[in-house]
Amino acid sequence: MLPEFEMLLPRSLPEVLAALAKYGADVAPIAGGTNLIVDMRAERHCPPIVMDLSHVPDLRGIRREGDYI
């Protein structure tokens, strides 16, 4: 069983950054959550807030822009 936590579902990069600024270390960003869920069930890491990044288009995939990846 999982401990209680608040779930944030941002839809844009500005929403993600605002949540990180507001909640700081209390928020655990996930993009799938497999490892975090295992740790939460084992009570090794139980953040009060989990933020699902899977619906933020700017954070999908890896791209090259000029000399940067």
N, CA, C and O atoms as a Tripos MOL2 file, in Angstrom:
@<TRIPOS>MOLECULE
protein
  276   275    69     0     0
PROTEIN
NO_CHARGES

@<TRIPOS>ATOM
      1 N           0.8350   -1.1750    0.0000 N.3       1 MET1
      2 CA          0.0000    0.0000    0.0000 C.3       1 MET1
      3 C           0.8850    1.2460    0.0000 C.2       1 MET1
      4 O           1.9560    1.2610    0.6080 O.2       1 MET1
      5 N           0.4240    2.2850   -0.6870 N.am      2 LEU2
      6 CA          1.1820    3.5250   -0.7760 C.3       2 LEU2
      7 C           0.7690    4.5010    0.3140 C.2       2 LEU2
      8 O          -0.3950    4.5420    0.7120 O.2       2 LEU2
      9 N           1.7250    5.2860    0.7940 N.am      3 PRO3
     10 CA          1.3690    6.3590    1.7380 C.3       3 PRO3
     11 C           0.5990    7.4470    0.9860 C.2       3 PRO3
     12 O           0.6720    7.5160   -0.2410 O.2       3 PRO3
     13 N          -0.1170    8.2720    1.6880 N.am      4 GLU4
     14 CA         -0.8470    9.3670    1.0550 C.3       4 GLU4
     15 C           0.1190   10.4120    0.5210 C.2       4 GLU4
     16 O           1.1580   10.6830    1.1230 O.2       4 GLU4
     17 N          -0.2380   10.9950   -0.6220 N.am      5 PHE5
     18 CA          0.5420   12.0720   -1.2150 C.3       5 PHE5
     19 C          -0.3590   12.8890   -2.1240 C.2       5 PHE5
     20 O          -1.4050   12.4220   -2.5750 O.2       5 PHE5
     21 N           0.0660   14.1120   -2.3810 N.am      6 GLU6
     22 CA         -0.6450   14.9790   -3.3230 C.3       6 GLU6
     23 C          -0.0550   14.7520   -4.7060 C.2       6 GLU6
     24 O           1.1620   14.6240   -4.8430 O.2       6 GLU6
     25 N          -0.9010   14.7010   -5.7360 N.am      7 MET7
     26 CA         -0.4390   14.4840   -7.1070 C.3       7 MET7
     27 C          -0.6570   15.7540   -7.9220 C.2       7 MET7
     28 O          -1.7700   16.2760   -7.9930 O.2       7 MET7
     29 N           0.4190   16.2430   -8.5350 N.am      8 LEU8
     30 CA          0.3430   17.3990   -9.4230 C.3       8 LEU8
     31 C           0.4230   16.9060  -10.8630 C.2       8 LEU8
     32 O           1.2120   16.0150  -11.1770 O.2       8 LEU8
     33 N          -0.3980   17.4890  -11.7370 N.am      9 LEU9
     34 CA         -0.4390   17.0900  -13.1430 C.3       9 LEU9
     35 C          -0.2500   18.3070  -14.0470 C.2       9 LEU9
     36 O          -1.1980   18.7450  -14.6980 O.2       9 LEU9
     37 N           0.9680   18.8570  -14.0920 N.am     10 PRO10
     38 CA          1.1970   20.0340  -14.9320 C.3      10 PRO10
     39 C           1.0780   19.6850  -16.4100 C.2      10 PRO10
     40 O           1.3280   18.5470  -16.8090 O.2      10 PRO10
     41 N           0.6950   20.6680  -17.2170 N.am     11 ARG11
     42 CA          0.5370   20.4810  -18.6660 C.3      11 ARG11
     43 C           1.5210   21.3210  -19.4660 C.2      11 ARG11
     44 O           1.5150   21.2760  -20.6960 O.2      11 ARG11
     45 N           2.3710   22.0930  -18.7770 N.am     12 SER12
     46 CA          3.3360   22.9410  -19.4820 C.3      12 SER12
     47 C           4.5970   23.0960  -18.6400 C.2      12 SER12
     48 O           4.5860   22.8790  -17.4290 O.2      12 SER12
     49 N           5.6740   23.4730  -19.3030 N.am     13 LEU13
     50 CA          6.9320   23.6880  -18.6030 C.3      13 LEU13
     51 C           6.8370   24.8210  -17.5770 C.2      13 LEU13
     52 O           7.3930   24.6840  -16.4870 O.2      13 LEU13
     53 N           6.1600   25.9290  -17.8740 N.am     14 PRO14
     54 CA          6.0030   26.9600  -16.8390 C.3      14 PRO14
     55 C           5.2710   26.4410  -15.5900 C.2      14 PRO14
     56 O           5.6070   26.8470  -14.4780 O.2      14 PRO14
     57 N           4.2920   25.5640  -15.7490 N.am     15 GLU15
     58 CA          3.6040   24.9850  -14.5900 C.3      15 GLU15
     59 C           4.5600   24.1190  -13.7740 C.2      15 GLU15
     60 O           4.5140   24.1380  -12.5440 O.2      15 GLU15
     61 N           5.4230   23.3600  -14.4460 N.am     16 VAL16
     62 CA          6.4090   22.5220  -13.7570 C.3      16 VAL16
     63 C           7.3480   23.3970  -12.9410 C.2      16 VAL16
     64 O           7.5820   23.1380  -11.7600 O.2      16 VAL16
     65 N           7.8820   24.4310  -13.5720 N.am     17 LEU17
     66 CA          8.8390   25.3090  -12.8940 C.3      17 LEU17
     67 C           8.1980   26.0440  -11.7220 C.2      17 LEU17
     68 O           8.8360   26.2380  -10.6870 O.2      17 LEU17
     69 N           6.9460   26.4530  -11.8780 N.am     18 ALA18
     70 CA          6.2430   27.1290  -10.7810 C.3      18 ALA18
     71 C           6.0510   26.1790   -9.5940 C.2      18 ALA18
     72 O           6.2160   26.5850   -8.4430 O.2      18 ALA18
     73 N           5.7070   24.9240   -9.8670 N.am     19 ALA19
     74 CA          5.5230   23.9410   -8.7890 C.3      19 ALA19
     75 C           6.8490   23.6580   -8.0860 C.2      19 ALA19
     76 O           6.8880   23.5530   -6.8600 O.2      19 ALA19
     77 N           7.9240   23.5350   -8.8450 N.am     20 LEU20
     78 CA          9.2350   23.2960   -8.2380 C.3      20 LEU20
     79 C           9.6460   24.4820   -7.3640 C.2      20 LEU20
     80 O          10.2130   24.2960   -6.2870 O.2      20 LEU20
     81 N           9.3600   25.7060   -7.8320 N.am     21 ALA21
     82 CA          9.6890   26.8980   -7.0440 C.3      21 ALA21
     83 C           8.8430   26.9590   -5.7720 C.2      21 ALA21
     84 O           9.3360   27.3480   -4.7130 O.2      21 ALA21
     85 N           7.5920   26.5810   -5.8750 N.am     22 LYS22
     86 CA          6.6780   26.6590   -4.7380 C.3      22 LYS22
     87 C           6.9450   25.5800   -3.6930 C.2      22 LYS22
     88 O           6.9600   25.8730   -2.4970 O.2      22 LYS22
     89 N           7.1550   24.3380   -4.1250 N.am     23 TYR23
     90 CA          7.2420   23.2140   -3.1920 C.3      23 TYR23
     91 C           8.6640   22.7440   -2.9010 C.2      23 TYR23
     92 O           8.8810   22.0270   -1.9240 O.2      23 TYR23
     93 N           9.6300   23.1270   -3.7200 N.am     24 GLY24
     94 CA         11.0260   22.7590   -3.4880 C.3      24 GLY24
     95 C          11.2440   21.2660   -3.3400 C.2      24 GLY24
     96 O          10.7830   20.4740   -4.1620 O.2      24 GLY24
     97 N          11.9490   20.8900   -2.2890 N.am     25 ALA25
     98 CA         12.3320   19.4850   -2.0750 C.3      25 ALA25
     99 C          11.1570   18.5900   -1.6900 C.2      25 ALA25
    100 O          11.3170   17.3710   -1.6260 O.2      25 ALA25
    101 N           9.9790   19.1630   -1.4340 N.am     26 ASP26
    102 CA          8.8130   18.3430   -1.0820 C.3      26 ASP26
    103 C           8.1950   17.6420   -2.2830 C.2      26 ASP26
    104 O           7.4020   16.7150   -2.1210 O.2      26 ASP26
    105 N           8.5550   18.0830   -3.4960 N.am     27 VAL27
    106 CA          7.9540   17.5020   -4.7020 C.3      27 VAL27
    107 C           8.9310   16.5300   -5.3580 C.2      27 VAL27
    108 O          10.1230   16.8080   -5.4800 O.2      27 VAL27
    109 N           8.3910   15.3760   -5.7780 N.am     28 ALA28
    110 CA          9.1810   14.3750   -6.4950 C.3      28 ALA28
    111 C           8.6490   14.2910   -7.9240 C.2      28 ALA28
    112 O           7.5650   13.7490   -8.1410 O.2      28 ALA28
    113 N           9.3950   14.8190   -8.9080 N.am     29 PRO29
    114 CA          8.9550   14.7180  -10.2950 C.3      29 PRO29
    115 C           9.1140   13.2860  -10.8010 C.2      29 PRO29
    116 O          10.1160   12.6260  -10.5250 O.2      29 PRO29
    117 N           8.1060   12.8130  -11.5470 N.am     30 ILE30
    118 CA          8.1970   11.4800  -12.1490 C.3      30 ILE30
    119 C           7.7710   11.5650  -13.6100 C.2      30 ILE30
    120 O           7.0190   12.4550  -14.0060 O.2      30 ILE30
    121 N           8.2660   10.6230  -14.3930 N.am     31 ALA31
    122 CA          7.8560   10.5010  -15.7920 C.3      31 ALA31
    123 C           7.5810    9.0260  -16.0680 C.2      31 ALA31
    124 O           7.8970    8.5260  -17.1480 O.2      31 ALA31
    125 N           7.0220    8.3630  -15.1450 N.am     32 GLY32
    126 CA          6.7480    6.9380  -15.2220 C.3      32 GLY32
    127 C           6.5550    6.4150  -13.8110 C.2      32 GLY32
    128 O           5.5500    5.7750  -13.5010 O.2      32 GLY32
    129 N           7.5260    6.6960  -12.9690 N.am     33 GLY33
    130 CA          7.3820    6.4500  -11.5470 C.3      33 GLY33
    131 C           7.6890    5.0600  -11.0490 C.2      33 GLY33
    132 O           7.4870    4.7730   -9.8690 O.2      33 GLY33
    133 N           8.1690    4.1970  -11.9050 N.am     34 THR34
    134 CA          8.3860    2.8230  -11.4830 C.3      34 THR34
    135 C           9.2540    2.7310  -10.2380 C.2      34 THR34
    136 O           8.8720    2.0680   -9.2740 O.2      34 THR34
    137 N          10.4140    3.3800  -10.2340 N.am     35 ASN35
    138 CA         11.3060    3.2990   -9.0760 C.3      35 ASN35
    139 C          10.7310    4.0080   -7.8540 C.2      35 ASN35
    140 O          10.8530    3.5170   -6.7310 O.2      35 ASN35
    141 N          10.1150    5.1460   -8.0700 N.am     36 LEU36
    142 CA          9.5500    5.8910   -6.9480 C.3      36 LEU36
    143 C           8.4330    5.0950   -6.2780 C.2      36 LEU36
    144 O           8.3670    5.0460   -5.0490 O.2      36 LEU36
    145 N           7.5660    4.4810   -7.0520 N.am     37 ILE37
    146 CA          6.4620    3.7030   -6.4850 C.3      37 ILE37
    147 C           6.9990    2.5450   -5.6480 C.2      37 ILE37
    148 O           6.4770    2.2680   -4.5680 O.2      37 ILE37
    149 N           8.0260    1.8760   -6.1330 N.am     38 VAL38
    150 CA          8.6520    0.7800   -5.3700 C.3      38 VAL38
    151 C           9.2050    1.3120   -4.0540 C.2      38 VAL38
    152 O           8.9990    0.7050   -3.0040 O.2      38 VAL38
    153 N           9.9070    2.4470   -4.1040 N.am     39 ASP39
    154 CA         10.4670    3.0440   -2.8830 C.3      39 ASP39
    155 C           9.3780    3.5000   -1.9200 C.2      39 ASP39
    156 O           9.5320    3.3760   -0.7050 O.2      39 ASP39
    157 N           8.2870    4.0240   -2.4500 N.am     40 MET40
    158 CA          7.1920    4.4620   -1.5820 C.3      40 MET40
    159 C           6.5360    3.2710   -0.8930 C.2      40 MET40
    160 O           6.2150    3.3380    0.2930 O.2      40 MET40
    161 N           6.3360    2.1910   -1.6240 N.am     41 ARG41
    162 CA          5.7340    0.9980   -1.0120 C.3      41 ARG41
    163 C           6.6230    0.4360    0.0900 C.2      41 ARG41
    164 O           6.1270   -0.0710    1.0970 O.2      41 ARG41
    165 N           7.9430    0.5260   -0.1020 N.am     42 ALA42
    166 CA          8.8900    0.0220    0.8990 C.3      42 ALA42
    167 C           9.1770    1.0650    1.9800 C.2      42 ALA42
    168 O           9.9500    0.8120    2.9040 O.2      42 ALA42
    169 N           8.5540    2.2300    1.8590 N.am     43 GLU43
    170 CA          8.7270    3.3400    2.8060 C.3      43 GLU43
    171 C          10.1670    3.8460    2.8850 C.2      43 GLU43
    172 O          10.6040    4.3320    3.9280 O.2      43 GLU43
    173 N          10.9090    3.7260    1.7630 N.am     44 ARG44
    174 CA         12.2700    4.2550    1.6920 C.3      44 ARG44
    175 C          12.2770    5.7330    1.3110 C.2      44 ARG44
    176 O          13.1360    6.4920    1.7610 O.2      44 ARG44
    177 N          11.3240    6.1320    0.4890 N.am     45 HIS45
    178 CA         11.2150    7.5280    0.0460 C.3      45 HIS45
    179 C           9.7320    7.8300   -0.1220 C.2      45 HIS45
    180 O           9.0710    7.2630   -0.9920 O.2      45 HIS45
    181 N           9.2170    8.7150    0.7040 N.am     46 CYS46
    182 CA          7.7840    9.0240    0.7070 C.3      46 CYS46
    183 C           7.5640   10.5290    0.5930 C.2      46 CYS46
    184 O           7.2700   11.1940    1.5860 O.2      46 CYS46
    185 N           7.7070   11.0660   -0.6240 N.am     47 PRO47
    186 CA          7.5110   12.5110   -0.7820 C.3      47 PRO47
    187 C           6.0470   12.8840   -0.5550 C.2      47 PRO47
    188 O           5.1500   12.1160   -0.9020 O.2      47 PRO47
    189 N           5.8050   14.0510    0.0220 N.am     48 PRO48
    190 CA          4.4200   14.4660    0.2400 C.3      48 PRO48
    191 C           3.7160   14.8750   -1.0510 C.2      48 PRO48
    192 O           2.4870   14.8930   -1.1140 O.2      48 PRO48
    193 N           4.5080   15.2060   -2.0920 N.am     49 ILE49
    194 CA          3.9480   15.6580   -3.3590 C.3      49 ILE49
    195 C           4.6680   14.9480   -4.5010 C.2      49 ILE49
    196 O           5.8980   14.9080   -4.5380 O.2      49 ILE49
    197 N           3.9010   14.3930   -5.4250 N.am     50 VAL50
    198 CA          4.4510   13.7520   -6.6180 C.3      50 VAL50
    199 C           3.9440   14.5360   -7.8280 C.2      50 VAL50
    200 O           2.7590   14.8570   -7.9120 O.2      50 VAL50
    201 N           4.8440   14.8430   -8.7600 N.am     51 MET51
    202 CA          4.4700   15.6090   -9.9510 C.3      51 MET51
    203 C           4.7160   14.7610  -11.1960 C.2      51 MET51
    204 O           5.8570   14.4120  -11.5020 O.2      51 MET51
    205 N           3.6490   14.4360  -11.9070 N.am     52 ASP52
    206 CA          3.7110   13.6280  -13.1240 C.3      52 ASP52
    207 C           4.0840   14.5220  -14.3080 C.2      52 ASP52
    208 O           3.3340   15.4310  -14.6640 O.2      52 ASP52
    209 N           5.2360   14.2650  -14.9110 N.am     53 LEU53
    210 CA          5.7320   15.0760  -16.0250 C.3      53 LEU53
    211 C           5.3480   14.5150  -17.3940 C.2      53 LEU53
    212 O           5.7060   15.0930  -18.4200 O.2      53 LEU53
    213 N           4.6320   13.4100  -17.4200 N.am     54 SER54
    214 CA          4.3790   12.7140  -18.6800 C.3      54 SER54
    215 C           3.4600   13.4640  -19.6480 C.2      54 SER54
    216 O           3.3680   13.0860  -20.8160 O.2      54 SER54
    217 N           2.7870   14.5030  -19.1930 N.am     55 HIS55
    218 CA          1.8900   15.2500  -20.0770 C.3      55 HIS55
    219 C           2.4300   16.6380  -20.4270 C.2      55 HIS55
    220 O           1.6740   17.5260  -20.8210 O.2      55 HIS55
    221 N           3.7410   16.8140  -20.2800 N.am     56 VAL56
    222 CA          4.3780   18.1020  -20.5940 C.3      56 VAL56
    223 C           5.1370   17.9390  -21.9120 C.2      56 VAL56
    224 O           6.2150   17.3460  -21.9310 O.2      56 VAL56
    225 N           4.5870   18.4590  -23.0140 N.am     57 PRO57
    226 CA          5.2040   18.2580  -24.3320 C.3      57 PRO57
    227 C           6.6740   18.6720  -24.4120 C.2      57 PRO57
    228 O           7.4580   18.0140  -25.0960 O.2      57 PRO57
    229 N           7.0610   19.7480  -23.7250 N.am     58 ASP58
    230 CA          8.4540   20.2230  -23.7900 C.3      58 ASP58
    231 C           9.4350   19.2480  -23.1490 C.2      58 ASP58
    232 O          10.6410   19.3670  -23.3680 O.2      58 ASP58
    233 N           8.9560   18.2980  -22.3730 N.am     59 LEU59
    234 CA          9.8420   17.3590  -21.6910 C.3      59 LEU59
    235 C           9.8160   15.9650  -22.3240 C.2      59 LEU59
    236 O          10.3430   15.0120  -21.7490 O.2      59 LEU59
    237 N           9.2140   15.8470  -23.4880 N.am     60 ARG60
    238 CA          9.1580   14.5550  -24.1840 C.3      60 ARG60
    239 C          10.3420   14.4110  -25.1270 C.2      60 ARG60
    240 O          10.5870   15.2760  -25.9680 O.2      60 ARG60
    241 N          11.0600   13.3320  -24.9830 N.am     61 GLY61
    242 CA         12.1330   13.0140  -25.9100 C.3      61 GLY61
    243 C          13.4010   13.8160  -25.6980 C.2      61 GLY61
    244 O          13.5160   14.6250  -24.7780 O.2      61 GLY61
    245 N          14.3360   13.5620  -26.5790 N.am     62 ILE62
    246 CA         15.6320   14.2420  -26.5850 C.3      62 ILE62
    247 C          15.8100   14.8000  -27.9910 C.2      62 ILE62
    248 O          15.5110   14.1220  -28.9740 O.2      62 ILE62
    249 N          16.2950   16.0280  -28.0870 N.am     63 ARG63
    250 CA         16.4790   16.6160  -29.4110 C.3      63 ARG63
    251 C          17.8130   17.3550  -29.4760 C.2      63 ARG63
    252 O          18.3880   17.7490  -28.4610 O.2      63 ARG63
    253 N          18.2720   17.5220  -30.6930 N.am     64 ARG64
    254 CA         19.5040   18.2800  -30.9250 C.3      64 ARG64
    255 C          19.1270   19.6320  -31.4960 C.2      64 ARG64
    256 O          18.3340   19.7230  -32.4330 O.2      64 ARG64
    257 N          19.7010   20.6850  -30.9220 N.am     65 GLU65
    258 CA         19.5180   22.0390  -31.4170 C.3      65 GLU65
    259 C          20.9000   22.6520  -31.5810 C.2      65 GLU65
    260 O          21.5320   23.0620  -30.6070 O.2      65 GLU65
    261 N          21.3540   22.7080  -32.8120 N.am     66 GLY66
    262 CA         22.7120   23.2040  -33.0660 C.3      66 GLY66
    263 C          23.7310   22.2720  -32.4580 C.2      66 GLY66
    264 O          23.7450   21.0770  -32.7550 O.2      66 GLY66
    265 N          24.5850   22.8110  -31.6050 N.am     67 ASP67
    266 CA         25.6180   22.0270  -30.9470 C.3      67 ASP67
    267 C          25.1690   21.4550  -29.6070 C.2      67 ASP67
    268 O          25.9830   20.8860  -28.8800 O.2      67 ASP67
    269 N          23.9140   21.5930  -29.2750 N.am     68 TYR68
    270 CA         23.3870   21.1670  -27.9610 C.3      68 TYR68
    271 C          22.4200   20.0020  -28.0980 C.2      68 TYR68
    272 O          21.6700   19.9010  -29.0700 O.2      68 TYR68
    273 N          22.4550   19.1290  -27.1050 N.am     69 ILE69
    274 CA         21.5080   18.0090  -27.0520 C.3      69 ILE69
    275 C          20.5990   18.2500  -25.8720 C.2      69 ILE69
    276 O          19.7060   17.4460  -25.6070 O.2      69 ILE69
@<TRIPOS>BOND
     1     1     2 1
     2     2     3 1
     3     3     4 2
     4     3     5 am
     5     5     6 1
     6     6     7 1
     7     7     8 2
     8     7     9 am
     9     9    10 1
    10    10    11 1
    11    11    12 2
    12    11    13 am
    13    13    14 1
    14    14    15 1
    15    15    16 2
    16    15    17 am
    17    17    18 1
    18    18    19 1
    19    19    20 2
    20    19    21 am
    21    21    22 1
    22    22    23 1
    23    23    24 2
    24    23    25 am
    25    25    26 1
    26    26    27 1
    27    27    28 2
    28    27    29 am
    29    29    30 1
    30    30    31 1
    31    31    32 2
    32    31    33 am
    33    33    34 1
    34    34    35 1
    35    35    36 2
    36    35    37 am
    37    37    38 1
    38    38    39 1
    39    39    40 2
    40    39    41 am
    41    41    42 1
    42    42    43 1
    43    43    44 2
    44    43    45 am
    45    45    46 1
    46    46    47 1
    47    47    48 2
    48    47    49 am
    49    49    50 1
    50    50    51 1
    51    51    52 2
    52    51    53 am
    53    53    54 1
    54    54    55 1
    55    55    56 2
    56    55    57 am
    57    57    58 1
    58    58    59 1
    59    59    60 2
    60    59    61 am
    61    61    62 1
    62    62    63 1
    63    63    64 2
    64    63    65 am
    65    65    66 1
    66    66    67 1
    67    67    68 2
    68    67    69 am
    69    69    70 1
    70    70    71 1
    71    71    72 2
    72    71    73 am
    73    73    74 1
    74    74    75 1
    75    75    76 2
    76    75    77 am
    77    77    78 1
    78    78    79 1
    79    79    80 2
    80    79    81 am
    81    81    82 1
    82    82    83 1
    83    83    84 2
    84    83    85 am
    85    85    86 1
    86    86    87 1
    87    87    88 2
    88    87    89 am
    89    89    90 1
    90    90    91 1
    91    91    92 2
    92    91    93 am
    93    93    94 1
    94    94    95 1
    95    95    96 2
    96    95    97 am
    97    97    98 1
    98    98    99 1
    99    99   100 2
   100    99   101 am
   101   101   102 1
   102   102   103 1
   103   103   104 2
   104   103   105 am
   105   105   106 1
   106   106   107 1
   107   107   108 2
   108   107   109 am
   109   109   110 1
   110   110   111 1
   111   111   112 2
   112   111   113 am
   113   113   114 1
   114   114   115 1
   115   115   116 2
   116   115   117 am
   117   117   118 1
   118   118   119 1
   119   119   120 2
   120   119   121 am
   121   121   122 1
   122   122   123 1
   123   123   124 2
   124   123   125 am
   125   125   126 1
   126   126   127 1
   127   127   128 2
   128   127   129 am
   129   129   130 1
   130   130   131 1
   131   131   132 2
   132   131   133 am
   133   133   134 1
   134   134   135 1
   135   135   136 2
   136   135   137 am
   137   137   138 1
   138   138   139 1
   139   139   140 2
   140   139   141 am
   141   141   142 1
   142   142   143 1
   143   143   144 2
   144   143   145 am
   145   145   146 1
   146   146   147 1
   147   147   148 2
   148   147   149 am
   149   149   150 1
   150   150   151 1
   151   151   152 2
   152   151   153 am
   153   153   154 1
   154   154   155 1
   155   155   156 2
   156   155   157 am
   157   157   158 1
   158   158   159 1
   159   159   160 2
   160   159   161 am
   161   161   162 1
   162   162   163 1
   163   163   164 2
   164   163   165 am
   165   165   166 1
   166   166   167 1
   167   167   168 2
   168   167   169 am
   169   169   170 1
   170   170   171 1
   171   171   172 2
   172   171   173 am
   173   173   174 1
   174   174   175 1
   175   175   176 2
   176   175   177 am
   177   177   178 1
   178   178   179 1
   179   179   180 2
   180   179   181 am
   181   181   182 1
   182   182   183 1
   183   183   184 2
   184   183   185 am
   185   185   186 1
   186   186   187 1
   187   187   188 2
   188   187   189 am
   189   189   190 1
   190   190   191 1
   191   191   192 2
   192   191   193 am
   193   193   194 1
   194   194   195 1
   195   195   196 2
   196   195   197 am
   197   197   198 1
   198   198   199 1
   199   199   200 2
   200   199   201 am
   201   201   202 1
   202   202   203 1
   203   203   204 2
   204   203   205 am
   205   205   206 1
   206   206   207 1
   207   207   208 2
   208   207   209 am
   209   209   210 1
   210   210   211 1
   211   211   212 2
   212   211   213 am
   213   213   214 1
   214   214   215 1
   215   215   216 2
   216   215   217 am
   217   217   218 1
   218   218   219 1
   219   219   220 2
   220   219   221 am
   221   221   222 1
   222   222   223 1
   223   223   224 2
   224   223   225 am
   225   225   226 1
   226   226   227 1
   227   227   228 2
   228   227   229 am
   229   229   230 1
   230   230   231 1
   231   231   232 2
   232   231   233 am
   233   233   234 1
   234   234   235 1
   235   235   236 2
   236   235   237 am
   237   237   238 1
   238   238   239 1
   239   239   240 2
   240   239   241 am
   241   241   242 1
   242   242   243 1
   243   243   244 2
   244   243   245 am
   245   245   246 1
   246   246   247 1
   247   247   248 2
   248   247   249 am
   249   249   250 1
   250   250   251 1
   251   251   252 2
   252   251   253 am
   253   253   254 1
   254   254   255 1
   255   255   256 2
   256   255   257 am
   257   257   258 1
   258   258   259 1
   259   259   260 2
   260   259   261 am
   261   261   262 1
   262   262   263 1
   263   263   264 2
   264   263   265 am
   265   265   266 1
   266   266   267 1
   267   267   268 2
   268   267   269 am
   269   269   270 1
   270   270   271 1
   271   271   272 2
   272   271   273 am
   273   273   274 1
   274   274   275 1
   275   275   276 2
@<TRIPOS>SUBSTRUCTURE
     1 MET1         2 RESIDUE 1 A MET
     2 LEU2         6 RESIDUE 1 A LEU
     3 PRO3        10 RESIDUE 1 A PRO
     4 GLU4        14 RESIDUE 1 A GLU
     5 PHE5        18 RESIDUE 1 A PHE
     6 GLU6        22 RESIDUE 1 A GLU
     7 MET7        26 RESIDUE 1 A MET
     8 LEU8        30 RESIDUE 1 A LEU
     9 LEU9        34 RESIDUE 1 A LEU
    10 PRO10       38 RESIDUE 1 A PRO
    11 ARG11       42 RESIDUE 1 A ARG
    12 SER12       46 RESIDUE 1 A SER
    13 LEU13       50 RESIDUE 1 A LEU
    14 PRO14       54 RESIDUE 1 A PRO
    15 GLU15       58 RESIDUE 1 A GLU
    16 VAL16       62 RESIDUE 1 A VAL
    17 LEU17       66 RESIDUE 1 A LEU
    18 ALA18       70 RESIDUE 1 A ALA
    19 ALA19       74 RESIDUE 1 A ALA
    20 LEU20       78 RESIDUE 1 A LEU
    21 ALA21       82 RESIDUE 1 A ALA
    22 LYS22       86 RESIDUE 1 A LYS
    23 TYR23       90 RESIDUE 1 A TYR
    24 GLY24       94 RESIDUE 1 A GLY
    25 ALA25       98 RESIDUE 1 A ALA
    26 ASP26      102 RESIDUE 1 A ASP
    27 VAL27      106 RESIDUE 1 A VAL
    28 ALA28      110 RESIDUE 1 A ALA
    29 PRO29      114 RESIDUE 1 A PRO
    30 ILE30      118 RESIDUE 1 A ILE
    31 ALA31      122 RESIDUE 1 A ALA
    32 GLY32      126 RESIDUE 1 A GLY
    33 GLY33      130 RESIDUE 1 A GLY
    34 THR34      134 RESIDUE 1 A THR
    35 ASN35      138 RESIDUE 1 A ASN
    36 LEU36      142 RESIDUE 1 A LEU
    37 ILE37      146 RESIDUE 1 A ILE
    38 VAL38      150 RESIDUE 1 A VAL
    39 ASP39      154 RESIDUE 1 A ASP
    40 MET40      158 RESIDUE 1 A MET
    41 ARG41      162 RESIDUE 1 A ARG
    42 ALA42      166 RESIDUE 1 A ALA
    43 GLU43      170 RESIDUE 1 A GLU
    44 ARG44      174 RESIDUE 1 A ARG
    45 HIS45      178 RESIDUE 1 A HIS
    46 CYS46      182 RESIDUE 1 A CYS
    47 PRO47      186 RESIDUE 1 A PRO
    48 PRO48      190 RESIDUE 1 A PRO
    49 ILE49      194 RESIDUE 1 A ILE
    50 VAL50      198 RESIDUE 1 A VAL
    51 MET51      202 RESIDUE 1 A MET
    52 ASP52      206 RESIDUE 1 A ASP
    53 LEU53      210 RESIDUE 1 A LEU
    54 SER54      214 RESIDUE 1 A SER
    55 HIS55      218 RESIDUE 1 A HIS
    56 VAL56      222 RESIDUE 1 A VAL
    57 PRO57      226 RESIDUE 1 A PRO
    58 ASP58      230 RESIDUE 1 A ASP
    59 LEU59      234 RESIDUE 1 A LEU
    60 ARG60      238 RESIDUE 1 A ARG
    61 GLY61      242 RESIDUE 1 A GLY
    62 ILE62      246 RESIDUE 1 A ILE
    63 ARG63      250 RESIDUE 1 A ARG
    64 ARG64      254 RESIDUE 1 A ARG
    65 GLU65      258 RESIDUE 1 A GLU
    66 GLY66      262 RESIDUE 1 A GLY
    67 ASP67      266 RESIDUE 1 A ASP
    68 TYR68      270 RESIDUE 1 A TYR
    69 ILE69      274 RESIDUE 1 A ILE
